[in-house]
Structure formats: structure tokens, C-alpha cells
Amino acid sequence: MQTNSELYLNMAEEIINQFEGHIYKSLSRTKPEEREDLAQEIRLKIVEKVFSNKFDETPGFFDVLLNDEYY
């Protein structure tokens, strides 16, 4: 049985793998010597978000549409 930390780490790894192509595509306009550092920072932010457990705080479509504070 996996611990919560292992589960979150596996989730983060799966999400990073899914976004890897998008990460490098978005970095195509940066200097080549800075790309890997920036890619690492993006991966770190993904891991931080997975471990923060704040997915439940993400507003839904109608929350955004009907609530002025979101835009």
C-alpha cells in the first residue's frame, strides 16, 4: 500500500510526463542555456501544486462565469 507521499509523487510524475512536451514547446523562445533551468522550475511548481492539495479550491466554470471577483 502506498503512502500519501508516494501517491502524490506518482501523481506529480504522471502529470509532468503528460506536460513534458508542452513545457519544452513553451520554452522554445528562451535562451538555450536557460531552458533546462526553467523546465526544472516548471516541474517543481507542478510538484508543489500536487502536494499542496489545493485542487478543491479551483473554481468551476459557472463559479467564474457568475462571480465578478474571478475576472
SEFIZA-3560 file (N, C-alpha, C; in Angstrom, 3 decimals):
REM SEFIZA-3560
<numar><xx>0.840</xx><yy>-1.189</yy><zz>0.000</zz><atom>N</atom></numar>
<numar><xx>0.000</xx><yy>0.000</yy><zz>0.000</zz><atom>CA</atom></numar>
<numar><xx>0.879</xx><yy>1.244</yy><zz>0.000</zz><atom>C</atom></numar>
<numar><xx>0.513</xx><yy>2.192</yy><zz>-0.846</zz><atom>N</atom></numar>
<numar><xx>1.297</xx><yy>3.413</yy><zz>-0.966</zz><atom>CA</atom></numar>
<numar><xx>0.921</xx><yy>4.414</yy><zz>0.119</zz><atom>C</atom></numar>
<numar><xx>1.918</xx><yy>5.149</yy><zz>0.576</zz><atom>N</atom></numar>
<numar><xx>1.654</xx><yy>6.242</yy><zz>1.500</zz><atom>CA</atom></numar>
<numar><xx>1.150</xx><yy>7.433</yy><zz>0.696</zz><atom>C</atom></numar>
<numar><xx>0.625</xx><yy>8.434</yy><zz>1.381</zz><atom>N</atom></numar>
<numar><xx>0.155</xx><yy>9.638</yy><zz>0.696</zz><atom>CA</atom></numar>
<numar><xx>1.283</xx><yy>10.303</yy><zz>-0.078</zz><atom>C</atom></numar>
<numar><xx>2.461</xx><yy>10.349</yy><zz>0.517</zz><atom>N</atom></numar>
<numar><xx>3.601</xx><yy>10.979</yy><zz>-0.162</zz><atom>CA</atom></numar>
<numar><xx>3.944</xx><yy>10.252</yy><zz>-1.446</zz><atom>C</atom></numar>
<numar><xx>3.941</xx><yy>8.941</yy><zz>-1.403</zz><atom>N</atom></numar>
<numar><xx>4.236</xx><yy>8.162</yy><zz>-2.611</zz><atom>CA</atom></numar>
<numar><xx>3.152</xx><yy>8.352</yy><zz>-3.662</zz><atom>C</atom></numar>
<numar><xx>1.907</xx><yy>8.415</yy><zz>-3.216</zz><atom>N</atom></numar>
<numar><xx>0.800</xx><yy>8.625</yy><zz>-4.140</zz><atom>CA</atom></numar>
<numar><xx>0.914</xx><yy>9.979</yy><zz>-4.822</zz><atom>C</atom></numar>
<numar><xx>1.196</xx><yy>11.027</yy><zz>-4.033</zz><atom>N</atom></numar>
<numar><xx>1.346</xx><yy>12.365</yy><zz>-4.601</zz><atom>CA</atom></numar>
<numar><xx>2.543</xx><yy>12.440</yy><zz>-5.533</zz><atom>C</atom></numar>
<numar><xx>3.621</xx><yy>11.782</yy><zz>-5.173</zz><atom>N</atom></numar>
<numar><xx>4.805</xx><yy>11.773</yy><zz>-6.024</zz><atom>CA</atom></numar>
<numar><xx>4.510</xx><yy>11.088</yy><zz>-7.356</zz><atom>C</atom></numar>
<numar><xx>3.781</xx><yy>9.981</yy><zz>-7.312</zz><atom>N</atom></numar>
<numar><xx>3.389</xx><yy>9.302</yy><zz>-8.545</zz><atom>CA</atom></numar>
<numar><xx>2.464</xx><yy>10.176</yy><zz>-9.387</zz><atom>C</atom></numar>
<numar><xx>1.547</xx><yy>10.885</yy><zz>-8.725</zz><atom>N</atom></numar>
<numar><xx>0.659</xx><yy>11.796</yy><zz>-9.445</zz><atom>CA</atom></numar>
<numar><xx>1.451</xx><yy>12.904</yy><zz>-10.118</zz><atom>C</atom></numar>
<numar><xx>2.390</xx><yy>13.490</yy><zz>-9.382</zz><atom>N</atom></numar>
<numar><xx>3.208</xx><yy>14.564</yy><zz>-9.934</zz><atom>CA</atom></numar>
<numar><xx>4.027</xx><yy>14.072</yy><zz>-11.117</zz><atom>C</atom></numar>
<numar><xx>4.599</xx><yy>12.882</yy><zz>-10.995</zz><atom>N</atom></numar>
<numar><xx>5.399</xx><yy>12.321</yy><zz>-12.087</zz><atom>CA</atom></numar>
<numar><xx>4.538</xx><yy>12.091</yy><zz>-13.325</zz><atom>C</atom></numar>
<numar><xx>3.331</xx><yy>11.598</yy><zz>-13.128</zz><atom>N</atom></numar>
<numar><xx>2.433</xx><yy>11.362</yy><zz>-14.254</zz><atom>CA</atom></numar>
<numar><xx>2.043</xx><yy>12.674</yy><zz>-14.933</zz><atom>C</atom></numar>
<numar><xx>1.738</xx><yy>13.686</yy><zz>-14.130</zz><atom>N</atom></numar>
<numar><xx>1.369</xx><yy>14.994</yy><zz>-14.688</zz><atom>CA</atom></numar>
<numar><xx>2.542</xx><yy>15.602</yy><zz>-15.431</zz><atom>C</atom></numar>
<numar><xx>3.732</xx><yy>15.530</yy><zz>-14.849</zz><atom>N</atom></numar>
<numar><xx>4.926</xx><yy>16.068</yy><zz>-15.510</zz><atom>CA</atom></numar>
<numar><xx>5.147</xx><yy>15.366</yy><zz>-16.839</zz><atom>C</atom></numar>
<numar><xx>5.015</xx><yy>14.054</yy><zz>-16.867</zz><atom>N</atom></numar>
<numar><xx>5.192</xx><yy>13.309</yy><zz>-18.118</zz><atom>CA</atom></numar>
<numar><xx>4.185</xx><yy>13.750</yy><zz>-19.167</zz><atom>C</atom></numar>
<numar><xx>2.959</xx><yy>14.015</yy><zz>-18.756</zz><atom>N</atom></numar>
<numar><xx>1.934</xx><yy>14.444</yy><zz>-19.693</zz><atom>CA</atom></numar>
<numar><xx>2.218</xx><yy>15.839</yy><zz>-20.247</zz><atom>C</atom></numar>
<numar><xx>2.824</xx><yy>16.692</yy><zz>-19.446</zz><atom>N</atom></numar>
<numar><xx>3.075</xx><yy>18.073</yy><zz>-19.862</zz><atom>CA</atom></numar>
<numar><xx>4.474</xx><yy>18.315</yy><zz>-20.403</zz><atom>C</atom></numar>
<numar><xx>5.312</xx><yy>17.300</yy><zz>-20.439</zz><atom>N</atom></numar>
<numar><xx>6.717</xx><yy>17.493</yy><zz>-20.836</zz><atom>CA</atom></numar>
<numar><xx>6.842</xx><yy>18.164</yy><zz>-22.205</zz><atom>C</atom></numar>
<numar><xx>6.062</xx><yy>17.722</yy><zz>-23.166</zz><atom>N</atom></numar>
<numar><xx>6.109</xx><yy>18.337</yy><zz>-24.499</zz><atom>CA</atom></numar>
<numar><xx>5.693</xx><yy>19.789</yy><zz>-24.476</zz><atom>C</atom></numar>
<numar><xx>4.673</xx><yy>20.108</yy><zz>-23.693</zz><atom>N</atom></numar>
<numar><xx>4.204</xx><yy>21.488</yy><zz>-23.577</zz><atom>CA</atom></numar>
<numar><xx>5.247</xx><yy>22.364</yy><zz>-22.881</zz><atom>C</atom></numar>
<numar><xx>5.926</xx><yy>21.789</yy><zz>-21.909</zz><atom>N</atom></numar>
<numar><xx>6.957</xx><yy>22.542</yy><zz>-21.188</zz><atom>CA</atom></numar>
<numar><xx>8.048</xx><yy>22.977</yy><zz>-22.164</zz><atom>C</atom></numar>
<numar><xx>8.557</xx><yy>22.034</yy><zz>-22.947</zz><atom>N</atom></numar>
<numar><xx>9.643</xx><yy>22.377</yy><zz>-23.871</zz><atom>CA</atom></numar>
<numar><xx>9.170</xx><yy>23.258</yy><zz>-25.015</zz><atom>C</atom></numar>
<numar><xx>7.941</xx><yy>23.081</yy><zz>-25.448</zz><atom>N</atom></numar>
<numar><xx>7.412</xx><yy>23.942</yy><zz>-26.507</zz><atom>CA</atom></numar>
<numar><xx>7.311</xx><yy>25.381</yy><zz>-26.007</zz><atom>C</atom></numar>
<numar><xx>6.867</xx><yy>25.551</yy><zz>-24.772</zz><atom>N</atom></numar>
<numar><xx>6.744</xx><yy>26.902</yy><zz>-24.229</zz><atom>CA</atom></numar>
<numar><xx>8.102</xx><yy>27.548</yy><zz>-23.982</zz><atom>C</atom></numar>
<numar><xx>9.139</xx><yy>26.741</yy><zz>-23.854</zz><atom>N</atom></numar>
<numar><xx>10.477</xx><yy>27.284</yy><zz>-23.607</zz><atom>CA</atom></numar>
<numar><xx>11.272</xx><yy>27.505</yy><zz>-24.895</zz><atom>C</atom></numar>
<numar><xx>10.661</xx><yy>27.260</yy><zz>-26.024</zz><atom>N</atom></numar>
<numar><xx>11.393</xx><yy>27.364</yy><zz>-27.291</zz><atom>CA</atom></numar>
<numar><xx>11.882</xx><yy>28.777</yy><zz>-27.585</zz><atom>C</atom></numar>
<numar><xx>11.270</xx><yy>29.780</yy><zz>-26.966</zz><atom>N</atom></numar>
<numar><xx>11.687</xx><yy>31.168</yy><zz>-27.214</zz><atom>CA</atom></numar>
<numar><xx>12.699</xx><yy>31.682</yy><zz>-26.193</zz><atom>C</atom></numar>
<numar><xx>13.079</xx><yy>30.833</yy><zz>-25.257</zz><atom>N</atom></numar>
<numar><xx>14.067</xx><yy>31.253</yy><zz>-24.261</zz><atom>CA</atom></numar>
<numar><xx>15.464</xx><yy>30.896</yy><zz>-24.743</zz><atom>C</atom></numar>
<numar><xx>16.446</xx><yy>31.457</yy><zz>-24.102</zz><atom>N</atom></numar>
<numar><xx>17.830</xx><yy>31.151</yy><zz>-24.461</zz><atom>CA</atom></numar>
<numar><xx>18.104</xx><yy>29.677</yy><zz>-24.202</zz><atom>C</atom></numar>
<numar><xx>18.788</xx><yy>29.011</yy><zz>-25.113</zz><atom>N</atom></numar>
<numar><xx>19.050</xx><yy>27.572</yy><zz>-24.946</zz><atom>CA</atom></numar>
<numar><xx>19.726</xx><yy>27.217</yy><zz>-23.625</zz><atom>C</atom></numar>
<numar><xx>20.613</xx><yy>28.081</yy><zz>-23.141</zz><atom>N</atom></numar>
<numar><xx>21.321</xx><yy>27.772</yy><zz>-21.899</zz><atom>CA</atom></numar>
<numar><xx>20.426</xx><yy>27.914</yy><zz>-20.663</zz><atom>C</atom></numar>
<numar><xx>19.261</xx><yy>28.546</yy><zz>-20.808</zz><atom>N</atom></numar>
<numar><xx>18.346</xx><yy>28.722</yy><zz>-19.681</zz><atom>CA</atom></numar>
<numar><xx>17.177</xx><yy>27.741</yy><zz>-19.703</zz><atom>C</atom></numar>
<numar><xx>17.003</xx><yy>27.012</yy><zz>-20.776</zz><atom>N</atom></numar>
<numar><xx>15.819</xx><yy>26.154</yy><zz>-20.937</zz><atom>CA</atom></numar>
<numar><xx>15.702</xx><yy>25.079</yy><zz>-19.868</zz><atom>C</atom></numar>
<numar><xx>16.776</xx><yy>24.367</yy><zz>-19.606</zz><atom>N</atom></numar>
<numar><xx>16.685</xx><yy>23.271</yy><zz>-18.642</zz><atom>CA</atom></numar>
<numar><xx>16.390</xx><yy>23.780</yy><zz>-17.236</zz><atom>C</atom></numar>
<numar><xx>16.992</xx><yy>24.923</yy><zz>-16.864</zz><atom>N</atom></numar>
<numar><xx>16.704</xx><yy>25.504</yy><zz>-15.549</zz><atom>CA</atom></numar>
<numar><xx>15.234</xx><yy>25.887</yy><zz>-15.433</zz><atom>C</atom></numar>
<numar><xx>14.702</xx><yy>26.518</yy><zz>-16.479</zz><atom>N</atom></numar>
<numar><xx>13.295</xx><yy>26.909</yy><zz>-16.456</zz><atom>CA</atom></numar>
<numar><xx>12.372</xx><yy>25.689</yy><zz>-16.467</zz><atom>C</atom></numar>
<numar><xx>12.741</xx><yy>24.664</yy><zz>-17.217</zz><atom>N</atom></numar>
<numar><xx>11.951</xx><yy>23.431</yy><zz>-17.237</zz><atom>CA</atom></numar>
<numar><xx>11.913</xx><yy>22.815</yy><zz>-15.836</zz><atom>C</atom></numar>
<numar><xx>13.042</xx><yy>22.833</yy><zz>-15.137</zz><atom>N</atom></numar>
<numar><xx>13.092</xx><yy>22.312</yy><zz>-13.761</zz><atom>CA</atom></numar>
<numar><xx>12.186</xx><yy>23.118</yy><zz>-12.836</zz><atom>C</atom></numar>
<numar><xx>12.170</xx><yy>24.431</yy><zz>-13.002</zz><atom>N</atom></numar>
<numar><xx>11.316</xx><yy>25.284</yy><zz>-12.177</zz><atom>CA</atom></numar>
<numar><xx>9.842</xx><yy>24.971</yy><zz>-12.421</zz><atom>C</atom></numar>
<numar><xx>9.478</xx><yy>24.758</yy><zz>-13.678</zz><atom>N</atom></numar>
<numar><xx>8.091</xx><yy>24.411</yy><zz>-14.002</zz><atom>CA</atom></numar>
<numar><xx>7.735</xx><yy>23.070</yy><zz>-13.377</zz><atom>C</atom></numar>
<numar><xx>8.630</xx><yy>22.099</yy><zz>-13.496</zz><atom>N</atom></numar>
<numar><xx>8.378</xx><yy>20.782</yy><zz>-12.883</zz><atom>CA</atom></numar>
<numar><xx>8.223</xx><yy>20.911</yy><zz>-11.371</zz><atom>C</atom></numar>
<numar><xx>9.056</xx><yy>21.735</yy><zz>-10.759</zz><atom>N</atom></numar>
<numar><xx>8.981</xx><yy>21.954</yy><zz>-9.313</zz><atom>CA</atom></numar>
<numar><xx>7.637</xx><yy>22.555</yy><zz>-8.929</zz><atom>C</atom></numar>
<numar><xx>7.146</xx><yy>23.513</yy><zz>-9.699</zz><atom>N</atom></numar>
<numar><xx>5.852</xx><yy>24.131</yy><zz>-9.424</zz><atom>CA</atom></numar>
<numar><xx>4.727</xx><yy>23.107</yy><zz>-9.546</zz><atom>C</atom></numar>
<numar><xx>4.831</xx><yy>22.205</yy><zz>-10.506</zz><atom>N</atom></numar>
<numar><xx>3.830</xx><yy>21.146</yy><zz>-10.647</zz><atom>CA</atom></numar>
<numar><xx>3.822</xx><yy>20.270</yy><zz>-9.399</zz><atom>C</atom></numar>
<numar><xx>4.998</xx><yy>19.867</yy><zz>-8.949</zz><atom>N</atom></numar>
<numar><xx>5.095</xx><yy>19.022</yy><zz>-7.749</zz><atom>CA</atom></numar>
<numar><xx>4.547</xx><yy>19.765</yy><zz>-6.539</zz><atom>C</atom></numar>
<numar><xx>4.883</xx><yy>21.040</yy><zz>-6.387</zz><atom>N</atom></numar>
<numar><xx>4.379</xx><yy>21.826</yy><zz>-5.265</zz><atom>CA</atom></numar>
<numar><xx>2.856</xx><yy>21.891</yy><zz>-5.285</zz><atom>C</atom></numar>
<numar><xx>2.287</xx><yy>22.071</yy><zz>-6.466</zz><atom>N</atom></numar>
<numar><xx>0.833</xx><yy>22.154</yy><zz>-6.576</zz><atom>CA</atom></numar>
<numar><xx>0.185</xx><yy>20.823</yy><zz>-6.226</zz><atom>C</atom></numar>
<numar><xx>0.758</xx><yy>19.727</yy><zz>-6.677</zz><atom>N</atom></numar>
<numar><xx>0.206</xx><yy>18.406</yy><zz>-6.355</zz><atom>CA</atom></numar>
<numar><xx>0.248</xx><yy>18.177</yy><zz>-4.843</zz><atom>C</atom></numar>
<numar><xx>1.345</xx><yy>18.532</yy><zz>-4.200</zz><atom>N</atom></numar>
<numar><xx>1.480</xx><yy>18.310</yy><zz>-2.764</zz><atom>CA</atom></numar>
<numar><xx>0.689</xx><yy>19.313</yy><zz>-1.928</zz><atom>C</atom></numar>
<numar><xx>0.257</xx><yy>20.419</yy><zz>-2.514</zz><atom>N</atom></numar>
<numar><xx>-0.468</xx><yy>21.430</yy><zz>-1.744</zz><atom>CA</atom></numar>
<numar><xx>-1.923</xx><yy>21.046</yy><zz>-1.491</zz><atom>C</atom></numar>
<numar><xx>-2.445</xx><yy>20.078</yy><zz>-2.247</zz><atom>N</atom></numar>
<numar><xx>-3.836</xx><yy>19.622</yy><zz>-2.079</zz><atom>CA</atom></numar>
<numar><xx>-4.848</xx><yy>20.737</yy><zz>-2.279</zz><atom>C</atom></numar>
<numar><xx>-4.557</xx><yy>21.709</yy><zz>-3.107</zz><atom>N</atom></numar>
<numar><xx>-5.486</xx><yy>22.819</yy><zz>-3.312</zz><atom>CA</atom></numar>
<numar><xx>-6.297</xx><yy>22.661</yy><zz>-4.599</zz><atom>C</atom></numar>
<numar><xx>-6.419</xx><yy>21.426</yy><zz>-5.082</zz><atom>N</atom></numar>
<numar><xx>-7.210</xx><yy>21.212</yy><zz>-6.282</zz><atom>CA</atom></numar>
<numar><xx>-8.680</xx><yy>21.494</yy><zz>-6.028</zz><atom>C</atom></numar>
<numar><xx>-9.136</xx><yy>21.283</yy><zz>-4.789</zz><atom>N</atom></numar>
<numar><xx>-10.540</xx><yy>21.512</yy><zz>-4.465</zz><atom>CA</atom></numar>
<numar><xx>-10.903</xx><yy>22.989</yy><zz>-4.495</zz><atom>C</atom></numar>
<numar><xx>-9.909</xx><yy>23.852</yy><zz>-4.398</zz><atom>N</atom></numar>
<numar><xx>-10.167</xx><yy>25.288</yy><zz>-4.389</zz><atom>CA</atom></numar>
<numar><xx>-10.295</xx><yy>25.881</yy><zz>-5.782</zz><atom>C</atom></numar>
<numar><xx>-10.077</xx><yy>25.084</yy><zz>-6.801</zz><atom>N</atom></numar>
<numar><xx>-10.183</xx><yy>25.570</yy><zz>-8.164</zz><atom>CA</atom></numar>
<numar><xx>-11.643</xx><yy>25.850</yy><zz>-8.477</zz><atom>C</atom></numar>
<numar><xx>-11.956</xx><yy>27.076</yy><zz>-8.933</zz><atom>N</atom></numar>
<numar><xx>-13.355</xx><yy>27.394</yy><zz>-9.216</zz><atom>CA</atom></numar>
<numar><xx>-13.852</xx><yy>26.636</yy><zz>-10.447</zz><atom>C</atom></numar>
<numar><xx>-15.111</xx><yy>26.302</yy><zz>-10.437</zz><atom>N</atom></numar>
<numar><xx>-15.731</xx><yy>25.664</yy><zz>-11.584</zz><atom>CA</atom></numar>
<numar><xx>-16.105</xx><yy>26.685</yy><zz>-12.642</zz><atom>C</atom></numar>
<numar><xx>-16.565</xx><yy>26.214</yy><zz>-13.775</zz><atom>N</atom></numar>
<numar><xx>-16.916</xx><yy>27.090</yy><zz>-14.891</zz><atom>CA</atom></numar>
<numar><xx>-17.955</xx><yy>28.123</yy><zz>-14.479</zz><atom>C</atom></numar>
<numar><xx>-19.050</xx><yy>27.688</yy><zz>-13.856</zz><atom>N</atom></numar>
<numar><xx>-20.116</xx><yy>28.610</yy><zz>-13.503</zz><atom>CA</atom></numar>
<numar><xx>-19.730</xx><yy>29.520</yy><zz>-12.344</zz><atom>C</atom></numar>
<numar><xx>-18.817</xx><yy>29.064</yy><zz>-11.477</zz><atom>N</atom></numar>
<numar><xx>-18.314</xx><yy>29.938</yy><zz>-10.417</zz><atom>CA</atom></numar>
<numar><xx>-17.632</xx><yy>31.153</yy><zz>-11.025</zz><atom>C</atom></numar>
<numar><xx>-16.835</xx><yy>30.911</yy><zz>-12.029</zz><atom>N</atom></numar>
<numar><xx>-16.120</xx><yy>32.000</yy><zz>-12.704</zz><atom>CA</atom></numar>
<numar><xx>-17.093</xx><yy>32.857</yy><zz>-13.489</zz><atom>C</atom></numar>
<numar><xx>-18.005</xx><yy>32.223</yy><zz>-14.187</zz><atom>N</atom></numar>
<numar><xx>-18.947</xx><yy>32.936</yy><zz>-15.042</zz><atom>CA</atom></numar>
<numar><xx>-19.868</xx><yy>33.845</yy><zz>-14.236</zz><atom>C</atom></numar>
<numar><xx>-20.317</xx><yy>33.386</yy><zz>-13.087</zz><atom>N</atom></numar>
<numar><xx>-21.317</xx><yy>34.128</yy><zz>-12.319</zz><atom>CA</atom></numar>
<numar><xx>-20.745</xx><yy>34.974</yy><zz>-11.196</zz><atom>C</atom></numar>
<numar><xx>-19.436</xx><yy>34.946</yy><zz>-10.979</zz><atom>N</atom></numar>
<numar><xx>-18.835</xx><yy>35.665</yy><zz>-9.877</zz><atom>CA</atom></numar>
<numar><xx>-17.828</xx><yy>36.678</yy><zz>-10.398</zz><atom>C</atom></numar>
<numar><xx>-18.085</xx><yy>37.946</yy><zz>-10.150</zz><atom>N</atom></numar>
<numar><xx>-17.238</xx><yy>39.025</yy><zz>-10.664</zz><atom>CA</atom></numar>
<numar><xx>-15.816</xx><yy>39.015</yy><zz>-10.110</zz><atom>C</atom></numar>
<numar><xx>-15.584</xx><yy>38.438</yy><zz>-8.931</zz><atom>N</atom></numar>
<numar><xx>-14.261</xx><yy>38.510</yy><zz>-8.327</zz><atom>CA</atom></numar>
<numar><xx>-13.220</xx><yy>37.677</yy><zz>-9.061</zz><atom>C</atom></numar>
<numar><xx>-13.635</xx><yy>36.770</yy><zz>-9.958</zz><atom>N</atom></numar>
<numar><xx>-12.694</xx><yy>35.939</yy><zz>-10.671</zz><atom>CA</atom></numar>
<numar><xx>-12.137</xx><yy>36.598</yy><zz>-11.919</zz><atom>C</atom></numar>
<numar><xx>-12.719</xx><yy>37.709</yy><zz>-12.352</zz><atom>N</atom></numar>
<numar><xx>-12.190</xx><yy>38.396</yy><zz>-13.548</zz><atom>CA</atom></numar>
<numar><xx>-12.301</xx><yy>39.872</yy><zz>-13.437</zz><atom>C</atom></numar>
//
